[in-house]
Amino acid sequence: MIPTMAGRREDGVMFDRPELDAILRVYGFMVAAGEWRDYAIDGLKDRAEFAVFRHASEVPIYRIVKTPDEARRQGAYKVVAASGQILKRGQDLKQVLKVFDRQLVRLAAND
């Protein structure tokens, strides 16, 4: 596992520290609201995935995916629902994570 440029490793792709900070910020809000309970991070050869679970024994309800090979055409980041539907994609991770803003506002209003 030798680090190389742009979050890539010789054996796969992984999120870098600023990317993980942005993802974990949203994750923390959702855990505090009781919506999400578990996560998994996977660094694969062609992509990195952060999977979010409501219960540990289920399939992920959301996957945040980083695919550097798609960066030029469609954006390196995307949020995928459990159904496989791509909810948002783009070049900027923070913009892609805004797909959860409506849910966060609704949860804050219920408090």
N, C-alpha and C positions, 0 to 999 in steps of 0.2 A: 504494500500500500504506500506507494511513493506519491506525495502530493505533486501536482503539476498545476498549470495555469487554469484559471476560470472554473474552479470547483471540480475539475476532472481529476481522476486518478488513473493510473495505468490499469487498474482492475475495475474501474467503474466511475460513475458520476455520483457526487454527493453534494448536499447543500453546504454553503459556506456559513460562517458565523453570523453575518448580518441577515442572511436569508432565514436561518433558524430563529434568530431573535424575532423577526417579523411574524413568522408562523407561530412561534410559542406565545407571543403576545395575544394573538387572536385565540389560540387554544386555551390560554389561561382564563380569558374572559368567559369563554363558553363552559369551561369546567366550573368556574365560580357560579355560573348561572344554573348548573346542574344538567346541561344539555349534552355535554361530551364527558366521557369517563376514561378513555384509554387511547393510546396512539402507538403507532409503529413506524419506524424509519427504515427504509431499504435503499441501499445504493447498488443499483444494477449496472450492467455494462453500458446501456444506452440512456438510462434515466435514473433519477432519484425520486422516491415517493415518500410522502408523509401521509399515512393513513389514519383517519379519525374514526373511533368506534364509540357507539353509545354504550355497548356492553362488550366486554372482552371476548365473548364467545360468538359474536356476530361477524358478519362481513362489514367492511368499513362503510360508513355513511357518506364520507367524503374522502377523496384522495387529492392531495396537492402534489402536482407532478412537475419536475424540472427535466426538460428534454433539450439539451443544448443543440442537438442536430436540427431541431425545428425552429431555432431562434430567428433565422432570417426570414422564413416564410410565414410562420404563424405565431411566433412568440415562444420563448423558452418555457413559460410557465402556464399551467392550466389547473383549474379546479374541476374535478370530475365527481358527479353524484354516484350513488350506489347503483343506479340504473345504467350507468355508462354515459349518460348525457354530460357533455362538456358545458359547465355553467358559465365559465369565463376563461379567456386566455389572453395572453399578452406578453410584452417585453419586460414590463416592470412588475415585480412580485407584489409590491404594496398595492398597486392598482388592481391586480388580479384578486387579492385578498379582500378587496372592498365588496366582493360578492356576499360576504357575511355581514356587512354593515346593517342591512335591514333587519336581520335576525338579532343582531346585538342591540339595536335601538328598541325593538319590540320587547326583548328581555329586560332591558333597563326600565322601560315604561311599566312593566308588570311588578317591579319591586316596590 
